[in-house]
Amino acid sequence: MSSIRVLKNFLAISRHKSVAAAAREIGLTAAAAGQQLQQLEADIGVELFDRTKRSMTLNHHGRSLVEPIQEIIARYEALGSDFKSELSGTIVLGALVSTLMGAFGNTLNELKQSYPELEIKLIAGLSNNFLDQVIEGSLDAAIVTESPYALPQNVQWTELYSEPMVLIYPTVKNRKNFSTKSTSDDLPFIRFERNTWTGHLVDQTIRANKMVIKDSMELNSVEAIIELVRQGLGFAIVPRLANIAWETDKKLHISELAGKTIFRKVGLLERKKHSRQNVTQIIKQHFLSVLLN
């Protein structure tokens, strides 16, 4: 019967879609990781990946095993937990980079300090990509914005906090009052990628405030957009992140929108049943306690 190490190797390969990348994560040689996967497939009696020369993708057999294997590992790592007060084991979280610069970044630090036996593995990406990864079980949960679409019945999203969408523009001499109507000809708009969940919020903000803009660049990174604005290459609409020194940045102006304020809601996306709900429950309780205080 396959060992816990072999099962962890399978999950790592399913995340990375590469034996070599998985081997680096778990501290094995690529040859050893490949042998462990072959051992698991021999034990089960079916192949778990569709293989090409460049990548490995879970097939339907592999996808069906992700959640049961995660549960086996979680139960193994929880052995003796009745004798411990802290959480332990590993949770794999997807997170928007911008949420780490927002309120969730603070929570992550507090979680690590409160539960030193808990290992948190973070995977960076976009909200719409995380949905598929949560469903297939390669992520235990993800910190994402609220979906503009209806979610599948087997997943749930819990709001943790919200951030107002704000207007940012570069510091320019002799320009005290910024107006998109008066400057759209000489200062282009830097847009967050339209087909992302945050991109939908930007479009919603533009419509709600009847803004006149001229598109210039389209990016899928809030951090990159902020830096381009700082360099004077345009203006943008972004969520007001908690861990950026907006008021003291001499190269950047931030302004509330004159019309309707749209909020980016950030929350925790997870399957309705999964093996790491003890950890996700702690995350949700943390933000609830912040709201109550």
Backbone hydrogen bonds, N-H to C=O, Kabsch-Sander energy under -0.5 kcal/mol:
donor,donor_aa,acceptor,acceptor_aa,energy
7,L,3,S,-1.8
8,K,4,I,-2.6
9,N,5,R,-2.1
10,F,6,V,-1.9
11,L,7,L,-1.9
12,A,8,K,-2.3
13,I,9,N,-2.3
14,S,10,F,-2.2
15,R,11,L,-1.7
16,H,12,A,-2.4
17,K,13,I,-2.6
18,S,13,I,-0.5
22,A,18,S,-1.9
23,A,19,V,-2.5
24,R,20,A,-1.8
25,E,21,A,-1.6
26,I,22,A,-2.1
27,G,23,A,-1.0
28,L,23,A,-2.5
33,A,29,T,-2.4
34,G,30,A,-2.4
35,Q,31,A,-2.2
36,Q,32,A,-2.3
37,L,33,A,-2.0
38,Q,34,G,-2.2
39,Q,35,Q,-2.2
40,L,36,Q,-2.3
41,E,37,L,-2.5
42,A,38,Q,-2.2
43,D,39,Q,-2.5
44,I,40,L,-2.3
45,G,41,E,-2.7
46,V,41,E,-0.7
50,D,57,T,-3.6
51,R,49,F,-0.6
52,T,55,S,-2.5
56,M,17,K,-1.4
57,T,50,D,-2.4
59,N,48,L,-2.0
63,R,59,N,-2.8
64,S,60,H,-1.6
65,L,61,H,-0.7
65,L,62,G,-1.0
66,V,62,G,-0.9
66,V,63,R,-0.6
67,E,63,R,-0.6
69,I,65,L,-2.4
70,Q,66,V,-2.6
71,E,67,E,-2.3
72,I,68,P,-2.2
73,I,69,I,-2.5
74,A,70,Q,-2.6
75,R,71,E,-2.5
76,Y,72,I,-2.3
77,E,73,I,-3.0
78,A,74,A,-1.3
79,L,76,Y,-1.4
81,S,78,A,-3.0
83,F,80,G,-1.8
84,K,81,S,-1.7
89,G,117,E,-1.0
91,I,119,E,-2.4
93,L,91,I,-0.7
93,L,121,K,-3.0
94,G,141,A,-2.3
95,A,123,I,-2.4
96,L,143,I,-1.3
99,T,96,L,-1.0
100,L,96,L,-1.1
100,L,97,V,-0.6
101,M,97,V,-0.9
104,F,99,T,-0.6
105,G,99,T,-1.2
105,G,102,G,-0.9
106,N,102,G,-0.7
107,T,103,A,-1.4
108,L,104,F,-2.5
109,N,105,G,-1.5
110,E,106,N,-2.0
111,L,107,T,-2.6
112,K,108,L,-2.0
113,Q,109,N,-1.9
114,S,110,E,-2.4
115,Y,111,L,-2.1
118,L,115,Y,-2.0
119,E,89,G,-3.5
119,E,117,E,-0.5
120,I,118,L,-0.6
121,K,91,I,-2.7
121,K,119,E,-0.6
122,L,120,I,-0.6
123,I,93,L,-2.6
125,G,95,A,-0.9
129,N,126,L,-0.5
130,F,126,L,-2.1
131,L,127,S,-1.4
132,D,128,N,-0.7
133,Q,129,N,-1.3
134,V,130,F,-2.7
135,I,131,L,-2.3
136,E,132,D,-2.4
137,G,133,Q,-0.8
138,S,133,Q,-1.2
139,L,133,Q,-1.5
140,D,92,V,-2.2
141,A,92,V,-1.2
142,A,269,L,-2.0
143,I,94,G,-2.7
144,V,142,A,-0.8
144,V,267,G,-2.3
146,E,265,K,-1.8
155,V,152,P,-1.4
156,Q,270,E,-3.0
158,T,268,L,-2.0
159,E,157,W,-0.5
160,L,266,V,-3.0
161,Y,266,V,-1.9
163,E,264,R,-2.5
165,M,262,I,-3.1
166,V,238,V,-3.2
167,L,255,S,-2.6
168,I,236,A,-2.7
169,Y,253,H,-2.0
171,T,251,K,-1.2
172,V,170,P,-0.5
175,R,172,V,-1.6
178,F,176,K,-0.6
183,T,179,S,-1.6
184,S,180,T,-0.9
186,D,183,T,-0.8
187,L,183,T,-2.3
189,F,214,K,-3.1
190,I,235,F,-3.1
191,R,189,F,-0.7
191,R,217,M,-2.7
193,E,219,L,-3.1
196,T,193,E,-1.4
200,H,196,T,-1.7
201,L,197,W,-1.2
202,V,198,T,-1.9
203,D,199,G,-2.1
204,Q,200,H,-2.3
205,T,201,L,-2.4
206,I,202,V,-2.4
207,R,203,D,-2.4
208,A,204,Q,-2.6
209,N,205,T,-1.7
210,K,207,R,-1.0
211,M,206,I,-2.1
213,I,211,M,-0.6
216,S,189,F,-2.4
216,S,217,M,-0.5
217,M,189,F,-0.7
219,L,191,R,-2.4
225,I,221,S,-2.1
226,I,222,V,-2.4
227,E,223,E,-2.0
228,L,224,A,-2.3
229,V,225,I,-2.2
230,R,226,I,-2.3
231,Q,227,E,-1.6
232,G,229,V,-2.0
233,L,228,L,-2.2
235,F,188,P,-2.2
236,A,168,I,-2.3
238,V,166,V,-2.0
240,R,164,P,-2.3
241,L,239,P,-1.2
243,N,101,M,-2.8
244,I,241,L,-0.8
246,W,244,I,-2.2
249,D,245,A,-0.8
249,D,246,W,-0.9
250,K,248,T,-0.7
252,L,249,D,-1.1
253,H,169,Y,-3.0
255,S,167,L,-2.7
262,I,260,K,-0.5
264,R,163,E,-3.7
265,K,263,F,-0.7
266,V,161,Y,-2.9
266,V,264,R,-0.5
267,G,144,V,-3.4
268,L,158,T,-2.5
269,L,142,A,-3.3
269,L,267,G,-0.6
270,E,156,Q,-2.4
271,R,140,D,-0.6
272,K,154,N,-2.3
277,Q,274,H,-0.9
279,V,276,R,-0.9
280,T,276,R,-1.9
281,Q,277,Q,-2.0
282,I,278,N,-1.0
283,I,279,V,-1.9
284,K,280,T,-2.2
285,Q,281,Q,-2.4
286,H,282,I,-2.0
287,F,283,I,-1.6
288,L,284,K,-2.0
289,S,285,Q,-2.4
290,V,286,H,-1.7
291,L,287,F,-2.1
292,L,288,L,-2.2
293,N,289,S,-1.5
